[in-house]
Amino acid sequence: MTITAGDIMKLRNAVGAGMMDCKNALEEAGGDMDKAAEILRKKGIVKAAKRADKVASEGKVVSFVSADNKVGAILEVNSETDFVSKSEDFTAFVNLVVEAIVKDNPADVEALKNVVLANGKTVADTVSELTIKIGEKISIRRFVRYDSGLVVSYLHGAKIGVLVEMEGGDIALGTDVAMQIAAANPKSVDREGVDATLLEKEREIFADQLRQQGKPENIIENILKGKMDKFYGEVCLLEQPFIKNEDVTVKQLVDGKGAKVLRFTRYELGEGIEKQEKDFAAEVAEQMG
């Protein structure tokens, strides 16, 4: 029997499970809607699906780096409450996942769901089981994996995590740089990496401020240069004063060790997540008419 998109949507609307879960259940049930719903309930998928409308903005940011510091990953996994994020089950799960990312190198979150963990089950199946066990939505939000240089991570509790990749230097330097990123929250390594849209927005804001102050147009550009230099000093890692010694910049620190910062990622738990959830909900509602 052919399973149509309409069949899948009908079952999804009835039980609230995911599209692929509904498709698989219908195929297993030979197209029988009631039997498919029963299959989903027996697997516990329906119970897990009931958490789908919850906003999971708590959780943990975790990292894992290989013993030789050549490969590392940083991961954010979300739960609904801080209480669950501190549980042994949740902690064990996120640690298994971040280690699997280092080992298996999945392309993205969707590919990660099919990775088999050390417990012998896929990430997706483990998420479903954990959701049922603890009664909260568990969401793997994002991860980054580095493997092209010296990789160092730093965690500020479970809410801020940094992964740094460097050429040259040592772990101590990498840790100092990662701590700098955690504390000062730069947006890029250097000026070349600053987002063009952000740059233009800041220029417009500064220019408007100067006009409101009555500055003539012929000198605004000269003043803007100084303001933009100050802006770069705030958002570019290498131009920031080093947090342990503000008499030197991060660039001077790194250059003094004969090293180079290749890239970095900074995750802050829950950052922007509610907006993303609302945007996604609006997109789904629009697609479904």
TORTI-167440 format. One record per residue (C-alpha): residue number from 1; z, y, x. Coordinates in Angstrom, 3 decimals. Last residue first. Layout:
<nodes>
{node NUM, {Z, Y, X}}
...
</nodes>
This chain:
<nodes>
{node 289, {5.858, 27.105, -1.721}}
{node 288, {6.791, 24.196, 0.562}}
{node 287, {5.488, 26.015, 3.617}}
{node 286, {7.398, 29.173, 2.663}}
{node 285, {10.669, 27.301, 2.178}}
{node 284, {10.211, 25.579, 5.550}}
{node 283, {9.644, 28.925, 7.287}}
{node 282, {12.644, 30.540, 5.583}}
{node 281, {14.880, 27.660, 6.645}}
{node 280, {13.608, 27.943, 10.216}}
{node 279, {14.292, 31.692, 10.336}}
{node 278, {17.792, 31.130, 8.957}}
{node 277, {18.554, 28.421, 11.526}}
{node 276, {17.180, 30.563, 14.362}}
{node 275, {19.271, 33.552, 13.265}}
{node 274, {22.366, 31.364, 13.164}}
{node 273, {21.637, 30.048, 16.662}}
{node 272, {21.274, 33.369, 18.464}}
{node 271, {23.715, 32.339, 21.223}}
{node 270, {25.595, 29.301, 19.947}}
{node 269, {26.936, 28.370, 23.389}}
{node 268, {25.667, 30.598, 26.183}}
{node 267, {22.976, 29.010, 28.300}}
{node 266, {21.794, 30.488, 31.605}}
{node 265, {18.696, 29.125, 33.305}}
{node 264, {17.629, 29.876, 36.866}}
{node 263, {14.573, 30.139, 39.065}}
{node 262, {13.351, 30.068, 42.675}}
{node 261, {16.271, 31.804, 44.392}}
{node 260, {15.406, 32.044, 48.097}}
{node 259, {17.487, 31.169, 51.150}}
{node 258, {17.843, 32.327, 54.754}}
{node 257, {21.595, 32.729, 54.290}}
{node 256, {21.488, 36.500, 54.790}}
{node 255, {18.540, 36.647, 52.409}}
{node 254, {20.730, 35.200, 49.655}}
{node 253, {23.570, 37.690, 50.096}}
{node 252, {21.231, 40.637, 50.612}}
{node 251, {19.341, 39.671, 47.464}}
{node 250, {22.608, 39.292, 45.543}}
{node 249, {23.395, 42.878, 46.441}}
{node 248, {26.088, 43.876, 48.917}}
{node 247, {28.979, 46.361, 48.653}}
{node 246, {29.935, 44.769, 45.344}}
{node 245, {31.576, 41.844, 47.116}}
{node 244, {32.607, 38.876, 44.973}}
{node 243, {30.506, 39.952, 41.976}}
{node 242, {27.413, 40.578, 44.109}}
{node 241, {25.847, 43.880, 43.071}}
{node 240, {22.735, 43.142, 40.994}}
{node 239, {19.281, 43.649, 42.487}}
{node 238, {18.568, 39.962, 43.112}}
{node 237, {19.552, 38.971, 39.587}}
{node 236, {17.333, 41.494, 37.831}}
{node 235, {18.781, 42.811, 34.534}}
{node 234, {21.255, 45.482, 35.665}}
{node 233, {19.535, 46.786, 38.793}}
{node 232, {16.240, 46.759, 36.912}}
{node 231, {17.779, 49.130, 34.364}}
{node 230, {18.971, 51.456, 37.136}}
{node 229, {15.448, 51.522, 38.575}}
{node 228, {14.163, 52.199, 35.048}}
{node 227, {16.447, 55.224, 34.718}}
{node 226, {15.343, 56.599, 38.084}}
{node 225, {11.674, 56.181, 37.252}}
{node 224, {12.208, 57.664, 33.793}}
{node 223, {13.427, 60.940, 35.287}}
{node 222, {10.112, 61.398, 37.085}}
{node 221, {8.150, 60.430, 33.974}}
{node 220, {10.122, 62.887, 31.820}}
{node 219, {9.294, 65.784, 34.127}}
{node 218, {5.955, 66.872, 32.632}}
{node 217, {7.054, 65.955, 29.112}}
{node 216, {9.720, 68.678, 29.025}}
{node 215, {13.347, 67.525, 28.523}}
{node 214, {14.806, 68.699, 25.224}}
{node 213, {17.654, 66.179, 25.074}}
{node 212, {15.858, 64.493, 22.182}}
{node 211, {12.864, 64.123, 24.478}}
{node 210, {15.033, 62.438, 27.106}}
{node 209, {16.456, 59.964, 24.588}}
{node 208, {12.959, 59.173, 23.323}}
{node 207, {11.789, 58.448, 26.887}}
{node 206, {14.768, 56.161, 27.548}}
{node 205, {14.147, 54.191, 24.350}}
{node 204, {10.408, 53.920, 25.009}}
{node 203, {10.991, 52.716, 28.572}}
{node 202, {13.494, 50.152, 27.327}}
{node 201, {11.013, 48.777, 24.799}}
{node 200, {8.271, 48.621, 27.411}}
{node 199, {10.450, 46.552, 29.731}}
{node 198, {11.588, 44.205, 26.979}}
{node 197, {7.968, 43.588, 25.985}}
{node 196, {6.929, 43.037, 29.610}}
{node 195, {9.617, 40.384, 30.148}}
{node 194, {11.181, 40.865, 33.564}}
{node 193, {10.007, 38.241, 36.045}}
{node 192, {8.182, 40.545, 38.433}}
{node 191, {11.292, 42.687, 38.741}}
{node 190, {13.380, 39.854, 40.214}}
{node 189, {15.263, 36.685, 39.269}}
{node 188, {15.152, 37.395, 35.545}}
{node 187, {17.347, 38.291, 32.572}}
{node 186, {20.638, 38.738, 34.415}}
{node 185, {23.852, 37.629, 32.663}}
{node 184, {26.470, 39.248, 34.923}}
{node 183, {29.236, 36.615, 34.761}}
{node 182, {27.287, 33.371, 34.386}}
{node 181, {24.506, 34.610, 36.661}}
{node 180, {26.978, 35.587, 39.390}}
{node 179, {28.710, 32.216, 39.052}}
{node 178, {25.341, 30.522, 39.559}}
{node 177, {24.686, 32.615, 42.684}}
{node 176, {28.090, 31.726, 44.139}}
{node 175, {27.541, 28.054, 43.314}}
{node 174, {24.137, 28.093, 44.997}}
{node 173, {25.669, 29.664, 48.094}}
{node 172, {28.336, 26.943, 48.261}}
{node 171, {25.745, 24.245, 47.572}}
{node 170, {23.586, 25.290, 50.516}}
{node 169, {20.780, 27.676, 51.394}}
{node 168, {17.127, 26.752, 51.426}}
{node 167, {14.833, 27.042, 48.443}}
{node 166, {16.910, 27.427, 45.314}}
{node 165, {17.166, 26.140, 41.760}}
{node 164, {20.017, 27.388, 39.604}}
{node 163, {21.478, 25.904, 36.416}}
{node 162, {24.055, 27.939, 34.518}}
{node 161, {26.452, 27.053, 31.720}}
{node 160, {28.530, 29.132, 29.349}}
{node 159, {30.586, 27.747, 26.451}}
{node 158, {32.159, 24.541, 27.755}}
{node 157, {34.409, 26.203, 30.333}}
{node 156, {32.401, 28.431, 32.624}}
{node 155, {30.059, 25.781, 33.956}}
{node 154, {28.127, 26.046, 37.201}}
{node 153, {25.089, 24.079, 38.320}}
{node 152, {23.252, 23.660, 41.617}}
{node 151, {19.742, 22.391, 42.377}}
{node 150, {18.238, 22.628, 45.865}}
{node 149, {14.502, 22.491, 45.312}}
{node 148, {11.816, 21.250, 42.934}}
{node 147, {13.681, 19.063, 40.422}}
{node 146, {14.959, 21.252, 37.587}}
{node 145, {15.683, 20.124, 33.995}}
{node 144, {16.274, 22.445, 31.060}}
{node 143, {17.854, 21.636, 27.705}}
{node 142, {17.917, 22.807, 24.108}}
{node 141, {19.482, 22.391, 20.668}}
{node 140, {20.657, 18.834, 20.269}}
{node 139, {22.268, 19.063, 16.835}}
{node 138, {25.258, 17.201, 15.454}}
{node 137, {26.095, 17.849, 11.791}}
{node 136, {29.620, 16.819, 10.943}}
{node 135, {31.243, 13.805, 9.302}}
{node 134, {32.691, 12.336, 12.513}}
{node 133, {31.387, 8.775, 12.125}}
{node 132, {28.268, 9.590, 10.113}}
{node 131, {27.155, 12.299, 12.510}}
{node 130, {27.933, 10.037, 15.472}}
{node 129, {25.760, 7.261, 14.057}}
{node 128, {22.878, 9.647, 13.374}}
{node 127, {23.136, 11.217, 16.844}}
{node 126, {23.220, 7.762, 18.436}}
{node 125, {20.095, 6.740, 16.569}}
{node 124, {18.255, 9.868, 17.728}}
{node 123, {19.413, 9.489, 21.349}}
{node 122, {18.121, 5.942, 21.401}}
{node 121, {20.507, 3.026, 21.726}}
{node 120, {21.386, 0.819, 24.712}}
{node 119, {24.711, 2.556, 25.420}}
{node 118, {23.223, 3.920, 28.665}}
{node 117, {20.891, 5.997, 26.523}}
{node 116, {17.373, 5.153, 25.391}}
{node 115, {15.127, 8.230, 25.177}}
{node 114, {13.389, 8.627, 21.811}}
{node 113, {15.282, 11.781, 20.807}}
{node 112, {14.499, 13.293, 24.212}}
{node 111, {10.805, 13.424, 23.317}}
{node 110, {11.610, 15.723, 20.397}}
{node 109, {13.906, 17.846, 22.570}}
{node 108, {11.207, 18.383, 25.184}}
{node 107, {9.220, 16.707, 27.973}}
{node 106, {11.766, 13.984, 28.731}}
{node 105, {12.723, 13.600, 32.430}}
{node 104, {14.159, 10.069, 32.295}}
{node 103, {17.012, 10.205, 34.834}}
{node 102, {18.032, 13.859, 34.683}}
{node 101, {17.657, 13.933, 30.904}}
{node 100, {19.591, 10.664, 30.612}}
{node 99, {22.516, 12.239, 32.492}}
{node 98, {22.484, 15.128, 30.004}}
{node 97, {22.493, 12.690, 27.089}}
{node 96, {25.340, 10.469, 28.299}}
{node 95, {27.498, 13.534, 28.963}}
{node 94, {26.753, 14.892, 25.513}}
{node 93, {27.802, 11.603, 23.895}}
{node 92, {31.040, 11.139, 25.856}}
{node 91, {32.134, 14.661, 24.922}}
{node 90, {31.341, 14.107, 21.251}}
{node 89, {33.241, 10.811, 21.108}}
{node 88, {36.206, 12.166, 23.090}}
{node 87, {36.671, 15.094, 20.725}}
{node 86, {36.505, 18.705, 21.934}}
{node 85, {33.256, 19.477, 20.101}}
{node 84, {34.789, 18.043, 16.928}}
{node 83, {37.635, 20.591, 16.884}}
{node 82, {35.284, 23.448, 17.762}}
{node 81, {33.525, 22.920, 14.468}}
{node 80, {29.969, 22.510, 13.183}}
{node 79, {28.563, 20.727, 16.218}}
{node 78, {25.990, 21.804, 18.783}}
{node 77, {24.521, 20.269, 21.923}}
{node 76, {23.432, 22.529, 24.768}}
{node 75, {22.090, 20.931, 27.944}}
{node 74, {21.716, 21.749, 31.636}}
{node 73, {19.854, 19.499, 34.018}}
{node 72, {19.739, 18.625, 37.697}}
{node 71, {17.602, 17.034, 40.367}}
{node 70, {17.680, 17.519, 44.157}}
{node 69, {21.421, 18.041, 44.507}}
{node 68, {21.777, 14.823, 46.570}}
{node 67, {24.379, 13.389, 44.183}}
{node 66, {22.235, 14.248, 41.156}}
{node 65, {23.235, 17.200, 39.009}}
{node 64, {24.584, 17.058, 35.445}}
{node 63, {25.299, 19.932, 33.103}}
{node 62, {27.112, 20.628, 29.854}}
{node 61, {27.114, 23.340, 27.180}}
{node 60, {29.284, 22.206, 24.332}}
{node 59, {29.631, 22.393, 20.559}}
{node 58, {30.023, 25.191, 18.019}}
{node 57, {27.132, 26.808, 16.165}}
{node 56, {26.148, 24.000, 13.800}}
{node 55, {24.982, 25.736, 10.635}}
{node 54, {25.131, 23.270, 7.749}}
{node 53, {22.073, 22.575, 5.620}}
{node 52, {21.356, 19.284, 7.387}}
{node 51, {24.824, 17.805, 6.813}}
{node 50, {23.652, 15.842, 3.773}}
{node 49, {21.101, 14.167, 6.017}}
{node 48, {23.799, 12.165, 7.799}}
{node 47, {24.964, 10.641, 4.537}}
{node 46, {21.392, 9.852, 3.610}}
{node 45, {20.760, 8.215, 6.964}}
{node 44, {23.628, 5.758, 6.593}}
{node 43, {21.343, 2.826, 7.268}}
{node 42, {22.303, 1.304, 3.924}}
{node 41, {21.567, 4.605, 2.192}}
{node 40, {18.108, 4.825, 3.738}}
{node 39, {17.255, 1.274, 2.734}}
{node 38, {18.458, 1.945, -0.816}}
{node 37, {16.201, 4.991, -1.054}}
{node 36, {13.280, 2.861, 0.135}}
{node 35, {14.079, 0.235, -2.490}}
{node 34, {14.057, 2.854, -5.202}}
{node 33, {10.731, 4.333, -4.048}}
{node 32, {8.868, 1.042, -3.592}}
{node 31, {6.015, 1.823, -1.200}}
{node 30, {6.177, -1.476, 0.653}}
{node 29, {9.890, -1.038, 1.266}}
{node 28, {9.516, -0.964, 5.054}}
{node 27, {6.679, 1.541, 4.740}}
{node 26, {8.742, 3.647, 2.355}}
{node 25, {11.718, 3.561, 4.735}}
{node 24, {9.571, 4.606, 7.693}}
{node 23, {8.095, 7.536, 5.777}}
{node 22, {11.505, 8.640, 4.503}}
{node 21, {13.014, 8.545, 8.009}}
{node 20, {9.996, 10.448, 9.321}}
{node 19, {10.408, 13.213, 6.730}}
{node 18, {14.159, 13.578, 7.124}}
{node 17, {16.650, 12.546, 4.449}}
{node 16, {17.603, 14.598, 1.377}}
{node 15, {17.770, 11.669, -1.026}}
{node 14, {15.548, 12.653, -3.955}}
{node 13, {13.647, 15.507, -2.338}}
{node 12, {12.847, 13.313, 0.648}}
{node 11, {11.701, 10.485, -1.609}}
{node 10, {9.300, 12.776, -3.464}}
{node 9, {8.139, 14.387, -0.219}}
{node 8, {7.298, 10.991, 1.275}}
{node 7, {5.423, 9.880, -1.812}}
{node 6, {3.461, 13.138, -1.876}}
{node 5, {2.525, 12.710, 1.784}}
{node 4, {0.991, 9.395, 0.797}}
{node 3, {2.018, 5.854, 1.730}}
{node 2, {-0.913, 3.472, 1.279}}
{node 1, {0.000, 0.000, 0.000}}
</nodes>
